[in-house]
Amino acid sequence: MERVSVLCLSLLLCSLSGTEIIEQREVSPESVNVPQPGASDLHAVLREMSVKLAENRLMIQQLQTLNQEQAAKLKQLEKQSSHMDSQQQAQTAALHRIEAWSNVTETQVQTLTRTEQVSPLDLHYSLGHVCVLITKTHISVGQVAFSASLLASGHGHTGPFNTRTTLVFRGVVSNIGNAYNPHTGIFTAPVRGAYHFEFYVFGSGGSPGSVVGLTKNGEHIFLGQQVQSTGWGSGSNGATLLLEAGDVVFLRLWPDRRIYDDPSRYNTFSGHLLFPM
């Protein structure tokens, strides 16, 4: 009887152990079925990647187009900046010319008006003429030359005066480039370059004689004179000057001196541009 009981107990324990093993096998990772990707899933992934690639290419093209537009705008801005710089340089040059003209002292204008050599109307025209010279941009290089005599008509003495007085040579023979002003007697350089000037003075003998000075921007350069006891005499001189655009050159009669002129045109003032620089 005891053997039967022991046998039954053994069978019961074996049955319980078998059940646990079966349960462990059911829950083990190896017994779990994991689904594997199929061919349709791979095609879907590839299609999605192709769409993304196409979108990226389109974005790159748009960025390249935008970059080209920005580069074109930058070039346009650079051109505008260069044009503005050129305008500023031109305005600066014009300002320098105006300043150079201002260096022709007010006393010269007052002297001309006081001696009735230039009327107020002539002075007004003169200032306008100078403005035309200042703003003129289409000057033919090398085409600057003039020659004029003291009187355009009639005869007589000029001077003497108490101060140095600008001589106005009204008998214009040539004025190529319109750089010489026959209303003020002043030559204004239109371009930077080397210029050559010549002048001749004529007067009667005895006191006080004739003395004329070549002047650049109010600065005395050379002197021409004739002083003799009797008869008529003449003097002359000339100079080559380096002038900036806007520099002015003219002749002045020395104080207490006089010159004589008539239709023979003894007193002359000439100049021309040798070469621009």
Summary of the structure (lengths in Angstrom):
residues: 277
radius of gyration: 51.0
end to end distance: 142.4
largest distance: 186.6
contacts: 766
relative contact order: 0.13
helix: 43%
strand: 28%
